[in-house]
């Protein structure tokens, strides 16, 4: 290889399409999110309405008799909603308290949520046998082609989930 070609080859080798150093993350601790007291019915759980970093998205949580539901909505666009539930069989879901927001330029482009799935118990009233646990990865507005789950038993599951989320920037 001639010396004139060494620098361009090195620069090419060191560059990454998504500029990994530009990707940041923030966590939302759901335990610290406000709950909507005005909508509480007697005997029901208070729904969650939590602003995401950057203020553009909202994490919402609602409940049925035995199940939890979490989604991401976009402020000002009632038609945009991303469910944080795995595509695998998950009759009863339980979500971890932390949500990871993958960000570029201070704006979220993807989200990662740990979800544990259970079968219904014998009384059909709540969680029974554990079916699996996943890191659910979802792309946000403009990146919705990113959608997947990484089983938490997978080696380097967190790294794989982050790589899947960050792939949203290469798919544009």
N, C-alpha and C positions, 0 to 999 in steps of 0.2 A: 504494500500500500504506500502510495506516495505521501510525503508530509503534508501536501496541500489538501489532501482528503481526510486527514485525521481529525481536524477540528469539526468539519461538518458532520462526520459520522458520530463523533462524541456528542455533539449537540442533539442530534437526532435520537441517539440512544438515551439521553437524559430527559428528553421531553416526554410528557404524557398527555394524551388527548383531553383528559378531564382536569388537568392541573391539580393533582391530588393535594398539593399544599394550599390550594384555594378553598378546599372543602372543609367546613367546620361542622360542629354539632353542638346541640344544646339538649339538655334533658328537661322534661316537665315532670315534676313530682305531683301525681294526681291527688295525693293526700292533701296537698295545699291549695287545690283548686276550689273556687266558690261553688256552692250548691244553690240551686234556685228554690228558695223557701216558699215562694208564692204559689208554686204549682203542686205542692205536696198534698196528696190526698191521705186521709186517715189510713194508717197501716201500710203506706207505700214508702219506698226509698226516695230520697231527694235526687232528682236528676243532676248530672254534672254538666257544667258549661265552662270550659277552661280555655282561655286565650293561648294561642301558640306563639312561639317567638316570632317577632316581626309584626304581629298583630293582624295578619291577613287571614289566618285560619283559626278555627275553633275546634277543640276536641270536645265531643259530647258523649255522654254515657247515659243510657237508660236501662230499664229493667223490666223483666216479666216476672211471673211467679217464681221461677227458678233460674233464670238466665240473665246474663249481662250482655249489653250491646254497646260497642264503641265505634264511633265514626269521626271522620274529619270533614268539616264543612268549610266552604269558602265564603267569607263575608261578602255580601253583595251579589252572590250568585247562588240562588236557592236550588238550582239544578245540579250543582256539584256536590258530591258526597262520596267519600271513600270509606268502605267498611274495613274494620281492623279484625276481621275474623278469618281464620284459615279456610282454605277450600276443602281441606280434609274433613272427614266426618267429625263434627263437633257439636253434639246435641246440647251440651252445657259448657259455656266458656267462662273462664276466669282470667282476668287481665292483671298483669303486674302493675305496680304503682308508678313505674317509670316508663316514659315514652321518649325515644330518641328521635330528634329532628335532624336530618342531614341538610346542610345549608350551604349555599354559595352566595356571596355578596350580601350576607345578612338575611337572606330569604330561604325558607324551607322549600326543598324540592322533593323530598321523600321522608318517610317516617318508618320507624322500626318499633314494633310492639311485641312483647313476650306474652303468649297466650297459652294457657293450659286447658286442654279439652278433656271432658268427662262424659261418660255415658250417664243416662238418667238412673237414679237409684230405683230400688224395687217399688217404692211408693209413687214413682213418677213425679216427685216433688222437688228434686234437687240433684246435686252432683253425686254420682256413684263412682264406679271404677274409672281410674285415670286412663285415658286413651292415648295421650301424647302431649308433648309440649313443643311449641314452635316459636320462632322469631318471624313474625309476619312483616313483610316488607311491602310498602305501597308507595308508588309515585304519586305526586300531587299534580295540580293543574299544569298541563303542558308536558307531563312526564308519566301519564297514567299507563303507558305500556309496561312500566316496571311494576310487576305484581308477582309475589312469590312467598314461599315459606321455607325456612331452614329448620329442620328438626334440631332441637337443642342438644340432642345426643351426638350430633355430627361433630367430628373433630373441627376445631376452630370455627364453631357456629357463628359467633359474633363477627369475626372477620369476614366470613362468607356473606352474612346478611348485609354488612356495610358495603362490600364489593357489589352486591346486587343493587343496593340502593344507589350507589354512586354511578352505576352503569347508566342511570337515567341521563346523565350529562353527555354520554357518548351517543345516545340514541336520538339526539335532537338533530 
